[in-house]
Amino acid sequence: MATVNNLLLHKGKDVWSVQADSTVRETLQLMGEKNIGAVLVMENQKIVGIFSERDYARHASRRGSMLLEEPIHSLMTHSVYYVSPVQTVEEVMALMTSKKIRHLPVMENERLVGLISIGDVVKQIMSDKETTILGLENYILGRDYSG
């Protein structure tokens, strides 16, 4: 079973963040430039929340364009779940599904080492399944397969 660490080796460990007093406009601009769906919200080098496209959609439908000048801390999700590099992608998928979240920071020894999305997890699971299928096909056909 693949772990979060395996996933990060393929995906990379870039993490984008904003300060808690950044405006919604600044945050959305960063997300657009980097083509990302979420950013971590930091204060004194600590994670205080996460802001995603979903957070924006939820608030924009009620509050309109004036929202763009508000500080991101007023819209972010405050309760942040974390995973560790040694957790399996199946465990992460279960957490994301049960909590209805799409992005998770990866922490190791109280240090941020990555940020993963549900898309990253699905890609890893699909890759693992394809490898398993190829191995089984080769076994059935009597071909050598090194994985």
N, C-alpha and C positions, 0 to 999 in steps of 0.2 A: 504494500500500500504506500502510495506517495504521501509525503509529508508537506507541510507548509514550506519547509526549507527547500524541498525539491521544486515546488512551485515558484518560489522567489528566485531560484537559480535560473529558471527559464524566463521569467517575467522581468526580473530586475528589482532593485530595491529603492528606486526613486520614490520619494514621498513629498507631496506638495502640501504646504500649510499656509495659513494666514494667522495674523494676530487677532485676538478677540475684538479689538476695536476697529478692525478693517470694515469698510462698508460692504453692503451686499453687492453693489456695483463692482467694486474692486475684486471681490471674490469671484463673481461670475465671469469677469474678464479673464482672470487667471485660469479658471476652469475651461473657458473657451479656448484660450491660447494653448493650453497643455492637453486639450481634448480628454479631460477627465471628468468623472461623475461625482467626485467628492473630494473635499480637502479636510485636513485636520485643523482644528482651531486651537491655537497655542496661547499660553500666557506664562511668562517667566520660564520658558522652555519646558512647560508641562502641557500635556493634552488636557484641554478643558471641555472639548466637544468635537463634534464632527458635523460638517455641513454638506448636504448632498442636493442634487437636482430635485429630489423628492421634497426636501425641506422647503426649497424655494417655491415649488408648485403649490404646496399646501398653503403657504402664507400669501402668495401672490393672488390666488383666486379670491381671497377675502380682503386684502389690503391694497391692491393695485400698485401703481408705479411709484408712489411715495416710499415704498418699501426699499427702493434702491439705495437710498442715502442712510438707511438705518445701519447700526453696527451689527456685524454678523452674529455676535453673541446673543442677540435678541431672537434669532431665528434658528440657531444651531440645535442639534440634538445634544442634550447635556449628558445623558447616560450612554457611555461608550463601552462596548464589549471589546475584549481583546482576545487574541489567540497567540500561541507560542509556536516557534518554528518546528517543534517536534510533534505537534498535533497532526493527525491524518487529515487529508482533504475531505474524507467522509465525515469526520467529526465536525469540521468547519461547515460543511454543507448542512448538517443537522442543526447546528447553532443558528446559521443564517435563516434557515427555514422556520425554525421554531420562534425566533425573535422578529422575523419579518424585516431583516436588515440586508443590505446589499454590499456593505463595505466594512472591513475589519482591520484595525491596526494590528501589526505583529510586534510583540514585545519579547525581548530576551534579556534576562537579568535587569529588569526595569529600564531597558533601553529600547527605543523605537528602532526596528530593523526593516520595516516594510509596511505596506498597506495593500490589502488584496480585495478584489471584488468578486461578486458571485460569478461573473463572466470568467475570471481567472480560474476559479474553482471548477467550473463546468468544463473548461478547456482541458484542465489537468485530468479530470476524471475520464473524459472522452479519449485522451491520449493513452491513459492507462488501459482502458478497455480495448482499444485498437491493438496495443502491444500484446495483451492477453489473447485476443482472437488470433493474431498472427502466430503466436507461439503454439496455440492449440492446432491451428491448421497445419503448421509444419510438423508437429508431433504426429498428427493423424496420417499425414502423407509420408512420414518417415524421413523428413528432411531435417538437417541440422539447423538449429536456431539458437543464437547466443543472446537474444533479448536486447 
